Amino acid sequence: MVFDLFIESRIEKKKMKELIENIRSNLDSWGELTEVILNALSLLCIVAGVVLSLVKGIRDRRRSPSDHPLHTYFRMIFGGWLVVALEFQLAADIVGTIVSPTTAHLIELGAIAVIRIFLNYFLGKELSEEHEVLKERVEIKKKILQDKIESS
C-alpha cells in the first residue's frame, strides 16, 4: 500500500512536470509570436507615419504656405508616430526577455529600455516645444493680421 502510494506520487509528479513543460513550451511560442507582432506594429507605425506625415505636411503647407517650413510640419506629425513605434519596440523587447530571461538578455533589455526611454522623453519634449513655437507663430500672425485690419 505504501509502495502503491509512492508509485502514484511519482507518476503524478511526472505528469505535473510534463504539464508544466507543455505550458512553458506554449508560452514560449506565444511570447515569440507576440514579440514578432509588436515589432511588426512598430514597423507599421514608422511606415504609416512617414506616409501620413508627408501627405499631411504637404497639405498643411499648401493651406498656409508662409507659416512654417515643410519639415516642421513633417517633424511634428512623424514625431508622434515615432514615439508610438518606440513604445511597441520596447514592449517587444520586454516580451522577448520574458520568453528567454538570460542574464545577457536582461542586460540588453536594460540598456535598450534606458536608450528608448531617453529617446521617448527627449522626442516628446522636443515635440512639445515645437508645438508651442508653432502656436506662438500662429498667434503672432493672427495679431499682425488683426492689426492690419484695425489700421485700415
Stockholm file with secondary structure:
# STOCKHOLM 1.0

chainA/1-152         MVFDLFIESRIEKKKMKELIENIRSNLDSWGELTEVILNALSLLCIVAGVVLSLVKGIRDRRRSPSDHPLHTYFRMIFGGWLVVALEFQLAADIVGTIVSPTTAHLIELGAIAVIRIFLNYFLGKELSEEHEVLKERVEIKKKILQDKIESS
#=GR chainA/1-152 SS CHHHHHHHHHHHHHHHHHHHHHHHHHHHHHHHHHHHHHHHHHHHHHHHHHHHHHHHHHHHHHHSTTTSCHHHHHHHHHHHHHHHHHHHHHHHHHHHHHHSCCHHHHHHHHHHHHHHHHHHHHHHHHHHHHHHHHHHHHHHHHHHHHHHHHHC
#=GC SS_cons         CHHHHHHHHHHHHHHHHHHHHHHHHHHHHHHHHHHHHHHHHHHHHHHHHHHHHHHHHHHHHHHSTTTSCHHHHHHHHHHHHHHHHHHHHHHHHHHHHHHSCCHHHHHHHHHHHHHHHHHHHHHHHHHHHHHHHHHHHHHHHHHHHHHHHHHC
//
